Amino acid sequence: MDYQKILEQLASGELDSYQVHPKEAFAFQAALRSFGKRQNITGKALRGGQIIYMQKNTQV
């Protein structure tokens, strides 16, 4: 999975949100930590261990 591309799309607004399943959460977090614009992205925990990531100025 190309998390770098997904993060770029989230930061630019091309993607409204991206849902991460528990199995891929650690890999996505590693990509997010090394992403230069990570301050523009926020995550919200959902039931079942899923996390939805979006731009900080976007509300879900």
C-alpha atoms as one frame of an Amber mdcrd trajectory, in Angstrom:
protein
   0.000   0.000   0.000   1.361   3.447  -0.930   0.691   5.362   2.280   2.855
   8.278   1.144   0.511   8.902  -1.797  -2.548   8.621   0.457  -1.038  11.102
   2.919  -0.256  13.544   0.095  -3.856  13.261  -1.120  -5.188  13.880   2.400
  -2.928  16.908   2.939  -3.884  18.438  -0.426  -7.611  17.843   0.032  -7.807
  15.432  -2.901  -9.092  12.810  -0.435 -11.692  13.830   2.140 -10.728  11.024
   4.503  -9.003   7.668   4.690 -10.058   4.838   6.994  -7.329   2.636   8.435
  -8.143  -0.868   9.649  -6.424  -2.275  12.742  -4.217  -4.629  10.704  -2.603
  -1.720   8.850  -2.607   0.839  11.688   1.059   0.465  12.712   2.322   0.664
   9.121   0.188   3.738   8.443   1.385   5.392  11.669   5.013   4.815  10.667
   4.369   6.526   7.320   2.529   9.373   9.036   5.389   9.994  11.487   7.842
  10.451   8.618   5.424  12.550   6.526   6.532  16.178   6.289   3.016  17.683
   6.451   1.688  15.498   9.252   0.563  18.538  11.264  -2.149  19.007   8.607
  -3.644  15.552   9.218  -5.636  14.348  12.192  -7.117  10.997  13.133 -10.259
   9.948  14.949 -10.622   6.532  16.558 -13.739   4.585  15.665 -15.309   1.530
  17.236 -13.608  -1.728  16.398 -10.110  -0.267  16.290 -10.478   1.593  13.008
  -9.126   5.119  12.608 -10.298   7.719  10.135  -7.738  10.302   9.019  -8.612
  13.668   7.462  -7.310  17.202   7.084  -7.288  19.034  10.410  -9.786  21.647
   9.219 -12.291  18.961   8.095 -15.001  17.714  10.485 -16.609  14.238  10.400
